[in-house]
Amino acid sequence: MTTNEATELLKRYREGRCTPAEAARVDAWFDSLVRDRSVQPAEADYARLFAESFDYIAQHREPTPMRRLRRWLPYVAAAVLVVATAAWLFYGGQTGRQEEIPAGGNRATLTLADGRVINLDEGQTGIIVGAEDITYQDGSTLAAVIPSAAEESLPNPGDGSVMLLLTTPKGGTYAITLPDGSKVWLNANSTLKYPSRFSDASREVLLEGEAFFDIVEMQGTRDTRAPASNLKSSAGARVSRVPFKVKTNNQTVEVLGTQFNLSAYADDPETKTTLVEGKVKILTGAVGVGANKHSPNDHAPNESGVTLTPGEQSIVQNDGIQINTVDIAPIIAWQRGYFRFAEDLERVMKQVARWYDVTVVFKDESLKGVGVLGTVNRNRQLSELLTLLEQVTEAKFKVVVNGPERRVEVMR
């Protein structure tokens, strides 16, 4: 694509005149520039085109995290991370750092009900849970057989299945196709507990960490007493839908068929559920707590739950639940291979710590509130990302590697 073609396409994109195919072409063009080192656009053109794109996102999508960020951007104008302004870094620039820490990758372990722990193949992207065994997504066999409940002395869900654990370490990500065909992508430092098969009446998993869910609808047994709102089978009898539930330490997400992102890290004070499509219901354990502290857009948790629509995010804390309309793209960027920052440096460095398996120490606490905005490929080495952050913030970073210790110190 020539510069003139890209300029015209971006102009139509900003004016809302792009067809779906053209919008997809913009995304693909962006991906190729960030990913492919053989593409070397002139820095001035590269900077101008991307600056126009990010400026449009920041100013014209309302309400979004980037738009809300503009309320305090005038005070942190130097802290705007736009990939375009650092093209040299991604296309041959040298960072000069002695310690190289690579980006995370496909790393996970599978824990069977009998306690066996299997290190999953880093050359694979995910696993598929079958009735009797587990395979990788490319069809190759995983050296594991699911023990039947009858062979186990451990507790099981009561339907003949057994509980399994998929765990990603810091610096790891992995995908799983569950027994019902639903797909889950685990982010770094996360654990998904799930049964080897679902019953006709229940589908439940437990999550700690962050995951993106793509849930399929599942029909239960035929029930002529089921309400008319449920599905009809080809024979005319009512067929109930089996809800899918994701449980964390402080909430339950109940869905039928949908896509959503759920972040529930133990070291985060908030549990965030972001709906991409479909419908979900959020049920919290803190029923009715903190209702008098909420704004008109907030909802006090109750037994009937709070229902989200696409583009909404729930934030569950000890004192209740808050619902916001958000820009989905930054939230699910990790699942597509990017960091997309629209937050302060403290939150940015939490993501960095999980993905690069490092400990982050702020030597200067005042740097935590510095704002960062922009998009970076998650495949870049840590030194590249830190150099880019140094270019657009007041922060300086020191990488300390001493045996197993991997630490990033943040200072002025």
Order of alpha helices (4+ residues) and beta strands (2+ residues): alpha-alpha-alpha-alpha-alpha-beta-beta-beta-beta-beta-beta-beta-beta-beta-beta-beta-beta-beta-beta-beta-beta-beta-beta-beta-beta-beta-beta-beta-alpha-beta-alpha-beta-beta-alpha-beta-beta
